[in-house]
Structures are given as C-alpha cells and as structure tokens.
Amino acid sequence: MAYTAELIAEAELLALFNLDNTQEGLKVHHSAAPATVAAAQRLHAKGLISQADGGYLTSLGLDAAEHAQALLRILQPQHA
C-alpha cells in the first residue's frame, strides 16, 4: 500500500487533534484548502470524526490519531 495524497491529508488532519483533551475538537471551515475539506469528509465517512467538517474524534478516530501522531514523532529528525 502506498501513501497517497488523500491519505497524507487525512493523517495531517488527525495530527491536529489534541490528544491531551479529547473534549477539544476541530472545525474545518469551508474556506480551508480543498484537500483539507475533503480529508475531513473522508474521515467522517470512515467513522473517525463526528462531523463532516471536523467535530470530535470517535473511539476509532482516537486510535487513528494516536498512531498518526506517534508515526510523526518517530519520523521527525532527532535534534541534538
């Protein structure tokens, strides 16, 4: 499986969620980049977020966001 632009946009959106406060959601405004708006709609269709324009992480979405954010931390260059 290859990383597509769509999957990357979804992972980037999941990375924006605050995992320290699951009561804090996101709002993707209609003026956001079209790729971001579409990513939010796909995440909602997949059952990862509560609303097509953001909202809150579902239980499955929380798992996905934790993994997405962990992957980003692992892949970040180490600063000495």
N, CA, C and O atoms as CSV, one atom per row, in Angstrom:
chain,resi,resn,atom,element,x,y,z
A,1,MET,N,N,0.845,-1.178,0.000
A,1,MET,CA,C,0.000,0.000,0.000
A,1,MET,C,C,0.891,1.242,0.000
A,1,MET,O,O,1.819,1.355,0.800
A,2,ALA,N,N,0.602,2.142,-0.882
A,2,ALA,CA,C,1.372,3.378,-0.998
A,2,ALA,C,C,0.644,4.523,-0.295
A,2,ALA,O,O,-0.581,4.513,-0.173
A,3,TYR,N,N,1.403,5.492,0.158
A,3,TYR,CA,C,0.817,6.698,0.725
A,3,TYR,C,C,0.345,7.572,-0.422
A,3,TYR,O,O,1.137,7.966,-1.278
A,4,THR,N,N,-0.939,7.872,-0.439
A,4,THR,CA,C,-1.499,8.762,-1.450
A,4,THR,C,C,-1.633,10.154,-0.858
A,4,THR,O,O,-1.528,10.338,0.355
A,5,ALA,N,N,-1.862,11.114,-1.709
A,5,ALA,CA,C,-2.073,12.483,-1.233
A,5,ALA,C,C,-3.285,12.545,-0.308
A,5,ALA,O,O,-3.298,13.311,0.656
A,6,GLU,N,N,-4.303,11.736,-0.603
A,6,GLU,CA,C,-5.502,11.723,0.222
A,6,GLU,C,C,-5.212,11.174,1.622
A,6,GLU,O,O,-5.664,11.738,2.618
A,7,LEU,N,N,-4.456,10.073,1.693
A,7,LEU,CA,C,-4.110,9.502,2.997
A,7,LEU,C,C,-3.234,10.452,3.804
A,7,LEU,O,O,-3.395,10.573,5.019
A,8,ILE,N,N,-2.326,11.113,3.141
A,8,ILE,CA,C,-1.456,12.074,3.830
A,8,ILE,C,C,-2.288,13.228,4.383
A,8,ILE,O,O,-2.061,13.667,5.510
A,9,ALA,N,N,-3.243,13.721,3.607
A,9,ALA,CA,C,-4.108,14.810,4.077
A,9,ALA,C,C,-4.921,14.365,5.290
A,9,ALA,O,O,-5.114,15.142,6.225
A,10,GLU,N,N,-5.395,13.126,5.280
A,10,GLU,CA,C,-6.146,12.608,6.418
A,10,GLU,C,C,-5.246,12.490,7.648
A,10,GLU,O,O,-5.651,12.865,8.748
A,11,ALA,N,N,-4.043,11.978,7.470
A,11,ALA,CA,C,-3.106,11.845,8.592
A,11,ALA,C,C,-2.738,13.225,9.145
A,11,ALA,O,O,-2.626,13.398,10.359
A,12,GLU,N,N,-2.552,14.197,8.264
A,12,GLU,CA,C,-2.225,15.553,8.718
A,12,GLU,C,C,-3.363,16.136,9.542
A,12,GLU,O,O,-3.124,16.820,10.538
A,13,LEU,N,N,-4.590,15.872,9.136
A,13,LEU,CA,C,-5.734,16.374,9.898
A,13,LEU,C,C,-5.825,15.669,11.249
A,13,LEU,O,O,-6.094,16.314,12.263
A,14,LEU,N,N,-5.607,14.366,11.278
A,14,LEU,CA,C,-5.608,13.633,12.545
A,14,LEU,C,C,-4.511,14.136,13.478
A,14,LEU,O,O,-4.670,14.110,14.698
A,15,ALA,N,N,-3.409,14.589,12.909
A,15,ALA,CA,C,-2.291,15.078,13.717
A,15,ALA,C,C,-2.621,16.401,14.405
A,15,ALA,O,O,-1.925,16.796,15.341
A,16,LEU,N,N,-3.663,17.087,13.959
A,16,LEU,CA,C,-4.031,18.368,14.563
A,16,LEU,C,C,-4.849,18.218,15.839
A,16,LEU,O,O,-4.963,19.166,16.616
A,17,PHE,N,N,-5.413,17.048,16.061
A,17,PHE,CA,C,-6.234,16.850,17.252
A,17,PHE,C,C,-5.360,16.826,18.503
A,17,PHE,O,O,-4.263,16.266,18.498
A,18,ASN,N,N,-5.860,17.437,19.566
A,18,ASN,CA,C,-5.173,17.479,20.848
A,18,ASN,C,C,-5.506,16.191,21.603
A,18,ASN,O,O,-6.629,16.023,22.078
A,19,LEU,N,N,-4.549,15.296,21.713
A,19,LEU,CA,C,-4.778,14.020,22.387
A,19,LEU,C,C,-4.827,14.154,23.905
A,19,LEU,O,O,-5.270,13.237,24.597
A,20,ASP,N,N,-4.378,15.281,24.417
A,20,ASP,CA,C,-4.427,15.509,25.861
A,20,ASP,C,C,-5.818,15.938,26.332
A,20,ASP,O,O,-6.105,15.902,27.528
A,21,ASN,N,N,-6.674,16.341,25.402
A,21,ASN,CA,C,-8.021,16.787,25.742
A,21,ASN,C,C,-8.977,16.315,24.653
A,21,ASN,O,O,-9.145,16.987,23.635
A,22,THR,N,N,-9.596,15.169,24.865
A,22,THR,CA,C,-10.484,14.606,23.844
A,22,THR,C,C,-11.793,15.380,23.710
A,22,THR,O,O,-12.568,15.123,22.789
A,23,GLN,N,N,-12.048,16.326,24.620
A,23,GLN,CA,C,-13.231,17.177,24.512
A,23,GLN,C,C,-12.980,18.386,23.619
A,23,GLN,O,O,-13.869,19.212,23.415
A,24,GLU,N,N,-11.771,18.482,23.092
A,24,GLU,CA,C,-11.406,19.574,22.198
A,24,GLU,C,C,-11.466,19.039,20.775
A,24,GLU,O,O,-10.731,18.117,20.422
A,25,GLY,N,N,-12.334,19.611,19.967
A,25,GLY,CA,C,-12.478,19.170,18.581
A,25,GLY,C,C,-11.833,20.136,17.607
A,25,GLY,O,O,-11.115,21.059,17.990
A,26,LEU,N,N,-12.109,19.897,16.345
A,26,LEU,CA,C,-11.616,20.754,15.267
A,26,LEU,C,C,-12.785,21.204,14.408
A,26,LEU,O,O,-13.792,20.504,14.298
A,27,LYS,N,N,-12.650,22.360,13.808
A,27,LYS,CA,C,-13.631,22.858,12.854
A,27,LYS,C,C,-12.879,23.141,11.560
A,27,LYS,O,O,-11.963,23.964,11.538
A,28,VAL,N,N,-13.259,22.468,10.493
A,28,VAL,CA,C,-12.669,22.704,9.178
A,28,VAL,C,C,-13.619,23.639,8.434
A,28,VAL,O,O,-14.703,23.229,8.017
A,29,HIS,N,N,-13.218,24.867,8.272
A,29,HIS,CA,C,-14.061,25.870,7.623
A,29,HIS,C,C,-14.126,25.638,6.120
A,29,HIS,O,O,-13.210,25.069,5.526
A,30,HIS,N,N,-15.207,26.080,5.523
A,30,HIS,CA,C,-15.383,25.904,4.078
A,30,HIS,C,C,-14.300,26.634,3.282
A,30,HIS,O,O,-14.073,26.321,2.113
A,31,SER,N,N,-13.638,27.595,3.904
A,31,SER,CA,C,-12.580,28.346,3.227
A,31,SER,C,C,-11.212,27.668,3.348
A,31,SER,O,O,-10.222,28.166,2.813
A,32,ALA,N,N,-11.158,26.531,4.052
A,32,ALA,CA,C,-9.890,25.788,4.184
A,32,ALA,C,C,-9.497,25.228,2.825
A,32,ALA,O,O,-10.288,25.229,1.882
A,33,ALA,N,N,-8.284,24.760,2.746
A,33,ALA,CA,C,-7.804,24.162,1.496
A,33,ALA,C,C,-8.737,23.022,1.090
A,33,ALA,O,O,-9.167,22.246,1.943
A,34,PRO,N,N,-9.051,22.915,-0.188
A,34,PRO,CA,C,-9.953,21.849,-0.640
A,34,PRO,C,C,-9.510,20.452,-0.202
A,34,PRO,O,O,-10.352,19.605,0.096
A,35,ALA,N,N,-8.214,20.204,-0.159
A,35,ALA,CA,C,-7.715,18.895,0.270
A,35,ALA,C,C,-8.052,18.633,1.733
A,35,ALA,O,O,-8.331,17.495,2.111
A,36,THR,N,N,-8.027,19.676,2.558
A,36,THR,CA,C,-8.354,19.541,3.975
A,36,THR,C,C,-9.847,19.303,4.166
A,36,THR,O,O,-10.245,18.461,4.971
A,37,VAL,N,N,-10.668,20.036,3.433
A,37,VAL,CA,C,-12.116,19.847,3.500
A,37,VAL,C,C,-12.472,18.422,3.086
A,37,VAL,O,O,-13.269,17.758,3.749
A,38,ALA,N,N,-11.887,17.963,2.001
A,38,ALA,CA,C,-12.160,16.609,1.515
A,38,ALA,C,C,-11.660,15.553,2.503
A,38,ALA,O,O,-12.309,14.525,2.694
A,39,ALA,N,N,-10.511,15.805,3.131
A,39,ALA,CA,C,-9.971,14.864,4.114
A,39,ALA,C,C,-10.923,14.734,5.300
A,39,ALA,O,O,-11.160,13.629,5.788
A,40,ALA,N,N,-11.466,15.849,5.760
A,40,ALA,CA,C,-12.416,15.810,6.871
A,40,ALA,C,C,-13.660,15.008,6.484
A,40,ALA,O,O,-14.168,14.223,7.284
A,41,GLN,N,N,-14.138,15.201,5.287
A,41,GLN,CA,C,-15.316,14.464,4.831
A,41,GLN,C,C,-15.030,12.964,4.766
A,41,GLN,O,O,-15.880,12.153,5.135
A,42,ARG,N,N,-13.841,12.595,4.299
A,42,ARG,CA,C,-13.481,11.170,4.229
A,42,ARG,C,C,-13.328,10.577,5.626
A,42,ARG,O,O,-13.773,9.457,5.875
A,43,LEU,N,N,-12.701,11.322,6.542
A,43,LEU,CA,C,-12.544,10.825,7.906
A,43,LEU,C,C,-13.904,10.619,8.564
A,43,LEU,O,O,-14.094,9.663,9.315
A,44,HIS,N,N,-14.837,11.504,8.285
A,44,HIS,CA,C,-16.192,11.353,8.825
A,44,HIS,C,C,-16.859,10.113,8.219
A,44,HIS,O,O,-17.489,9.335,8.936
A,45,ALA,N,N,-16.724,9.933,6.921
A,45,ALA,CA,C,-17.319,8.774,6.248
A,45,ALA,C,C,-16.725,7.464,6.775
A,45,ALA,O,O,-17.402,6.436,6.793
A,46,LYS,N,N,-15.476,7.504,7.196
A,46,LYS,CA,C,-14.808,6.315,7.739
A,46,LYS,C,C,-15.116,6.101,9.224
A,46,LYS,O,O,-14.704,5.104,9.816
A,47,GLY,N,N,-15.842,7.046,9.811
A,47,GLY,CA,C,-16.206,6.913,11.217
A,47,GLY,C,C,-15.128,7.335,12.190
A,47,GLY,O,O,-15.139,6.907,13.344
A,48,LEU,N,N,-14.190,8.171,11.747
A,48,LEU,CA,C,-13.097,8.589,12.614
A,48,LEU,C,C,-13.354,9.918,13.314
A,48,LEU,O,O,-12.798,10.173,14.382
A,49,ILE,N,N,-14.188,10.763,12.724
A,49,ILE,CA,C,-14.561,12.032,13.354
A,49,ILE,C,C,-16.081,12.164,13.322
A,49,ILE,O,O,-16.755,11.553,12.492
A,50,SER,N,N,-16.601,12.966,14.231
A,50,SER,CA,C,-18.045,13.021,14.445
A,50,SER,C,C,-18.817,13.832,13.420
A,50,SER,O,O,-20.019,13.621,13.253
A,51,GLN,N,N,-18.169,14.741,12.738
A,51,GLN,CA,C,-18.845,15.618,11.776
A,51,GLN,C,C,-18.050,15.689,10.487
A,51,GLN,O,O,-16.833,15.504,10.494
A,52,ALA,N,N,-18.724,15.953,9.386
A,52,ALA,CA,C,-18.045,16.045,8.089
A,52,ALA,C,C,-17.121,17.260,8.011
A,52,ALA,O,O,-16.236,17.314,7.157
A,53,ASP,N,N,-17.326,18.231,8.898
A,53,ASP,CA,C,-16.456,19.417,8.907
A,53,ASP,C,C,-15.582,19.459,10.160
A,53,ASP,O,O,-15.167,20.530,10.602
A,54,GLY,N,N,-15.309,18.296,10.721
A,54,GLY,CA,C,-14.435,18.222,11.896
A,54,GLY,C,C,-15.128,17.571,13.057
A,54,GLY,O,O,-15.444,16.382,13.021
A,55,GLY,N,N,-15.364,18.345,14.084
A,55,GLY,CA,C,-16.003,17.791,15.266
A,55,GLY,C,C,-14.992,17.132,16.182
A,55,GLY,O,O,-13.881,17.627,16.369
A,56,TYR,N,N,-15.398,15.999,16.754
A,56,TYR,CA,C,-14.577,15.295,17.732
A,56,TYR,C,C,-14.141,13.950,17.179
A,56,TYR,O,O,-14.752,13.408,16.258
A,57,LEU,N,N,-13.084,13.432,17.753
A,57,LEU,CA,C,-12.637,12.091,17.386
A,57,LEU,C,C,-13.608,11.060,17.950
A,57,LEU,O,O,-14.076,11.188,19.082
A,58,THR,N,N,-13.902,10.053,17.162
A,58,THR,CA,C,-14.632,8.907,17.674
A,58,THR,C,C,-13.614,8.011,18.382
A,58,THR,O,O,-12.422,8.316,18.404
A,59,SER,N,N,-14.083,6.923,18.950
A,59,SER,CA,C,-13.160,5.977,19.593
A,59,SER,C,C,-12.132,5.467,18.576
A,59,SER,O,O,-10.934,5.423,18.859
A,60,LEU,N,N,-12.614,5.087,17.400
A,60,LEU,CA,C,-11.700,4.629,16.348
A,60,LEU,C,C,-10.788,5.765,15.893
A,60,LEU,O,O,-9.607,5.550,15.622
A,61,GLY,N,N,-11.340,6.969,15.811
A,61,GLY,CA,C,-10.552,8.130,15.421
A,61,GLY,C,C,-9.448,8.441,16.413
A,61,GLY,O,O,-8.348,8.840,16.030
A,62,LEU,N,N,-9.751,8.255,17.704
A,62,LEU,CA,C,-8.731,8.478,18.729
A,62,LEU,C,C,-7.573,7.509,18.524
A,62,LEU,O,O,-6.410,7.904,18.596
A,63,ASP,N,N,-7.886,6.257,18.273
A,63,ASP,CA,C,-6.828,5.270,17.996
A,63,ASP,C,C,-6.004,5.694,16.785
A,63,ASP,O,O,-4.775,5.647,16.811
A,64,ALA,N,N,-6.696,6.110,15.722
A,64,ALA,CA,C,-6.006,6.505,14.495
A,64,ALA,C,C,-5.138,7.743,14.722
A,64,ALA,O,O,-4.009,7.805,14.236
A,65,ALA,N,N,-5.658,8.727,15.457
A,65,ALA,CA,C,-4.895,9.945,15.729
A,65,ALA,C,C,-3.663,9.638,16.579
A,65,ALA,O,O,-2.594,10.205,16.353
A,66,GLU,N,N,-3.811,8.752,17.545
A,66,GLU,CA,C,-2.657,8.365,18.364
A,66,GLU,C,C,-1.575,7.738,17.496
A,66,GLU,O,O,-0.394,8.054,17.645
A,67,HIS,N,N,-1.973,6.857,16.596
A,67,HIS,CA,C,-0.998,6.210,15.716
A,67,HIS,C,C,-0.379,7.209,14.739
A,67,HIS,O,O,0.830,7.186,14.505
A,68,ALA,N,N,-1.206,8.082,14.174
A,68,ALA,CA,C,-0.700,9.076,13.220
A,68,ALA,C,C,0.312,9.998,13.895
A,68,ALA,O,O,1.363,10.300,13.329
A,69,GLN,N,N,-0.014,10.442,15.110
A,69,GLN,CA,C,0.892,11.347,15.814
A,69,GLN,C,C,2.156,10.630,16.268
A,69,GLN,O,O,3.236,11.220,16.277
A,70,ALA,N,N,2.027,9.364,16.643
A,70,ALA,CA,C,3.216,8.590,17.019
A,70,ALA,C,C,4.136,8.411,15.822
A,70,ALA,O,O,5.354,8.533,15.954
A,71,LEU,N,N,3.572,8.125,14.664
A,71,LEU,CA,C,4.383,7.971,13.460
A,71,LEU,C,C,5.141,9.255,13.144
A,71,LEU,O,O,6.323,9.213,12.803
A,72,LEU,N,N,4.473,10.383,13.255
A,72,LEU,CA,C,5.142,11.659,13.003
A,72,LEU,C,C,6.287,11.901,13.978
A,72,LEU,O,O,7.352,12.380,13.589
A,73,ARG,N,N,6.062,11.565,15.259
A,73,ARG,CA,C,7.140,11.741,16.249
A,73,ARG,C,C,8.326,10.841,15.916
A,73,ARG,O,O,9.477,11.268,16.011
A,74,ILE,N,N,8.050,9.607,15.530
A,74,ILE,CA,C,9.122,8.657,15.210
A,74,ILE,C,C,9.918,9.116,13.992
A,74,ILE,O,O,11.141,8.976,13.957
A,75,LEU,N,N,9.236,9.658,13.007
A,75,LEU,CA,C,9.901,10.025,11.767
A,75,LEU,C,C,10.566,11.401,11.798
A,75,LEU,O,O,11.325,11.741,10.891
A,76,GLN,N,N,10.288,12.188,12.831
A,76,GLN,CA,C,10.918,13.510,12.943
A,76,GLN,C,C,12.411,13.344,13.121
A,76,GLN,O,O,12.860,12.448,13.836
A,77,PRO,N,N,13.187,14.209,12.468
A,77,PRO,CA,C,14.639,14.136,12.682
A,77,PRO,C,C,14.969,14.432,14.146
A,77,PRO,O,O,14.339,15.277,14.782
A,78,GLN,N,N,15.957,13.729,14.655
A,78,GLN,CA,C,16.375,13.949,16.042
A,78,GLN,C,C,17.245,15.198,16.104
A,78,GLN,O,O,18.174,15.370,15.314
A,79,HIS,N,N,16.929,16.053,17.046
A,79,HIS,CA,C,17.715,17.285,17.234
A,79,HIS,C,C,18.648,17.073,18.411
A,79,HIS,O,O,18.217,16.716,19.507
A,80,ALA,N,N,19.902,17.291,18.175
A,80,ALA,CA,C,20.905,17.107,19.226
A,80,ALA,C,C,21.093,18.358,20.042
A,80,ALA,O,O,21.902,18.374,20.970
